[in-house]
Amino acid sequence: MNAILLSSGRGERLIPLTNKTQKVMLPIEGKPLIQHWIERLEKQNIKNIGINLGYLGYQIEDYFDDGKRFGTRINYLREEYVSGNLLGTATPIKKIEQLYPGFCSSEPFFVIYADNLSNMDLGKVISFHKEHQSIATITLHHHKDPWTKGIVQTDKNKRIISFIEKPPKESILTKKIIGEPASCVMLFEPEILDYLSNKKEDLGTDIFPKILENGEKMFAFNPNAYVQDIGTIEGYKKAQIDARRGLLK
């Protein structure tokens, strides 16, 4: 099993911290944020990792190189960063498969938003995914501001019936939209490649609705894990505090 760490963003809400540092390279407990994911994957025996590079991407590549010293093999997709014009969250998957044939087409693979800190047990996600035999498993978590995330609506068996990317705040507060926020970890079957293209597309706004419209099975799983988005200065400070408190263990 392989994994893709999405890591190309500018980190606008983290300025000035990201003026000279890629956001996934911001330190947490003495190591870059993305290193926590690489180590978590390696412990799960997931050693073949793809990383998309965009804003200050050379910092990631210079630090991790081929991944050997971390017990992994890292494959890079180098996106051209021009005024924030990156590929989106779906297109890098297709591009990585084209650069490294078989990376996504030979077996299930993880896609992880690497600008999050988590202690998620990836083994539990794998077990759930295998049990439900769906094209995609999306993990869930509690979030105090759910309107900032994709909202997953499910039936009683946790099969996803709709996915709404960052709905209006008032729709959540008035309970016009009821669901749980999507987390940073997804597990896909190779068949998802049939829905991807080389044009700029996002998983939440473009791909997941297509899959559901086609009647494919997608399931949601809440692993009851700690997850903290570091996309804001407030979130980054909280992640640092939480790590010191031992919440990653």
N, C-alpha and C positions, 0 to 999 in steps of 0.2 A: 504494500500500500504506500502511496506517495502523498505529498501535501504541497499546497501552494500557499505562500504567505503574501498577502496583498499589502504592499509597503511603499507605494509610490507617491503618496499625497504630500502636499506642501505643508499642511499643518497651520492653516491661516489663523485659527483661534488660539494657537500656542505662541504666536509672535509676542515677545522677541526671542523666546527660547529656541524657535526654529529658524531664526535668521541665518544661523551658521551650523545648525545640526538637524539632520533628518529626524523626524519625530519618532520613528521606531528605534532610533539610536539614543534617545534620551535615557539617562541611567535610572535604573531601579535596583536598589540594593547592590550597587557597585558593578552592574553589568547592563548592557543595552537591553531595552525592553524586548526587542525581537529575539534576543538570545534566550530569554525565558521560554519562548515558544519552541525554539530549535532544541533546547534541552528536554522539553516535555515530549516532543515528538520522538527524539532519539530514545528516551526511556520506554516508549511504546513500540520500539523497534521500527519506527518509520524514519528511514535514514535518507531517502531520496526526496529532496526538497526543492521546490521552485520558488524563486523570489522575483517579483517585478520591480524594477528600479526606475525611478522618475526623478523627482526633486532631490538633489544631493545624493543620488543613488550610489555614487562612487564610494561614499563613506561606508555603506553596507558591504560592498564588494571588497574594499580594502581591508576591512576588519575580519570578515569571515572567509575570504578567498574561496577555495573550493570546498570548504566545510570539513576538511579531513581532521583538523585538530579538535573538532567538536563531535567526531564520530559519525559524520554525515557526508553526503555528497550534495552540494548546492549547485543548482542550475539557474542562470540568470536570464531574465527578459529585460533588455534595456530599452525603456521607452524614452522618446525624446521629450524633454520637459520644456515646453514653450508656453509661457503665460498660463500655466495650469491646464493646458490642453492635453490631458492624459487619456488613456484608453477606456476608462470606466472600470467597473468591477467584474464584468463578464468577459470582455474581449481578451484580457490577458490569459485566460484559461485556454482559449483557442490558439493564441499565439504561442504559448508554451508547448502545446501539443505539436504545433507545426515545427517548432525549433528542435524539440526533443521527441520524436515519434514514439508513441507508446506510453508517454508519461501519464496521460489521462485516459487513454483508450484501452489499456490492458487490464485494469482492475479499478475498484472504487478508490476515490481520492478525496482528501480533505481540502477545503478552501477556508482560510482563516484570515479574518481582519486583524492584522498584526499590531494595530494601534490600540490594543486592549490588553489588560493584564488579567490573568485568570489562573485558577488552580484546577480547571476542568479535567475530569478523568476521561480521557479520550477513549479508553477501553469500553466504558459504558455506552458511549455514543456508537461505537462500532457494533456492539452487541444489539442495541436497539435497531440500528439500521439493517442488520442482517435478519433480524426477526421479522421486520415489517416489509422487507423486499420492495422498497420503493425506489424511484429514480433519485430522490433527494431526501435527506433528513436535515432539518433546520433546528438548531438548539435554541432554547428559550431561557430567559432569565428575568428576574424582577428588576425594574428600573423606575426610579422616582419620577422621571420625565418620559413616559412611554411614547409620547408624540414625536420624540427625536429619533425614534427607531422605526424599523418596519414592524407592523402589527400583524401577527399571525392569528387567523381565526380557524378553529378546528371543530370537527364533530366530536362525539363522545368517545370515539376510538383514537383520537389525536391525529386523524387524517386531516390535512390542511384543505380548507374549502375556499379560503381567500388569503391574499397577501397584499397588504396596503402599506406602501412605502411612505413613512413619515406623514401620517394624516394630520389634518388641522387639530390644534390643541383642543379647541372647543368641542370637536367631535368625540374626543376621549372623555373630557370632563362631563359632558352631557350624556355619555353612554350611548351615543348614536353608533359608535364603533366599539365593540367589545372584543378583546383578544389579548394576547400576551406578546411582549416585545421580543423580537428576534435577537439572538445573541451573536457572538463573533465567530462561531464555528459551524460549518456546514459539511456534510458528507454526501458526495455525489457518485452516481453510477456513470460509467462511460457514455451511456446513451444521452446524457445531457449535452454532449458535443453536437448532437443533431440540431439543437436549438441555438447554437452560438454562431456568430459570424465574425468577420474582420472589421466590421464597422463599430463605432463606439457605442457600447450598450452596458447597462447596469443589470445586475441580477434581480434586484428588487422591483425596479420599475419596468423592465423589459422582458426578462427571461422567465421569472416565476409565473407571471400572469399567462404567458404563452403555454407553459407546461400544464397549468390548471385548465385552461381553455381546451386543451387537447385531451383532457380526461386522464392524464397520467397521475399516478399516486405519489403524493408527497406527504411526509409525516413530520410532526413536531415533537421534540423531546426536551423536557426540562431536566437537566442533570443535577439540579440543585447545587450549582457551583458558584464560587465567587467570580464575578466579572466586573471589571472597572474600565470604562472607556477613558483614555487619556487625551482625548481630542481637545480638551480645554485646559487652561492653567489650573483651574479648580480641580478638574478630574485628575490631572497629573499629580498634584500635591496630595490628593486623597490616596492615589495608588501608592505613592511613596510611604505614606503613613501606614496604610494597610499592610504593605510588605514588611515594614518594621515590626508590625504586630503579629507577624507570622501567618497571615491569611493565605499565603501561597502553599502552605504545607497541607 
